[in-house]
């Protein structure tokens, strides 16, 4: 039973990380006012889990920081995230 659970979890983790890796790469020199999604949530974009879901759905434009991995790699323009105004 354990190997089956591990395969299931690894499949979903790979799928999740694969979606993040398809985001356009952040080029710090050309992107102004771009911050991690946690920062955008703290500034009023909405609850993290809902903002994250909107990013994964493509509703909020986002970028992938090339030197970070996982959720920490996702960056957004603050104005775009705030414009979404996702209720709690």
N, C-alpha and C positions, 0 to 999 in steps of 0.2 A: 504493500500500500504506500509506503513512504516514497519509493522511487517515482511512483505515479504522481504524487503530490508535487514533488520537486520538479518534475518535467512540466507539469501544469504551470507552476509558479515561474519557472525560467522562461517558458513560452510567453507568458504575459509580460514579464519584465523585459524580454527582448523586444516585444512588440511596442511597449511603452517607450523604451530608449530609442527604438528605431524611429518613432514619430518625432522625438526631440531632435534626432540627428538630421532630419529632413528640413528643419528650419533654416532659413538663410543665415549665413555666418555674419556675426557682428564685426564690423570694421570700426573700431573706436574712433579713428580719425574723421570718419565721415558721418557718424551718428551722434547727434547732440541730444541731450536730455533723455538718454536711454538708461534704464535702471533695472535691477532684478524685479521679478514679479512680487516678491515679498514687500519691497519698498513701495510699489504701486498700490498694493493692498493697504498698507499702512497710511497711505495718503488719500484713501477714500475710494479706490476703484471697486471695492467689494470684498467679500470673503474669499480667502485664498482658493478654496476648493472650487468655487464657482468661476472665479477669474481664470484659474488653470483650465477648467473644462472649456471655457470660451476660447482660450488660446489653442487648445488641442483641436477644437472644432474649426478653427481658422477665422473666427469672428474678430478677434483682436490680433492685429499684426504683431509678430514677435520675431526675435532673433536668437541665435545660439552663440554663446560666448565660446570661442575655440579653446580656451584654456581651462574650462570647467566641465564637469560632467553632471548628468542627471538634471533634476529640477533646478539646481543652482545655475545651470547654464542658460536658462531662459531669461531673456531680457525683453523689455517692452518700452515703447515711447510712453512717457507718463501721460501725455495729452490723449493718446489713443485709448489707454486703459481707463482714464477718468471719463472719457466721452461715453464709454460703454455703460457706466453707472449701474452696476449689477446690484440689485437689492439683496439684502441678507436673507 
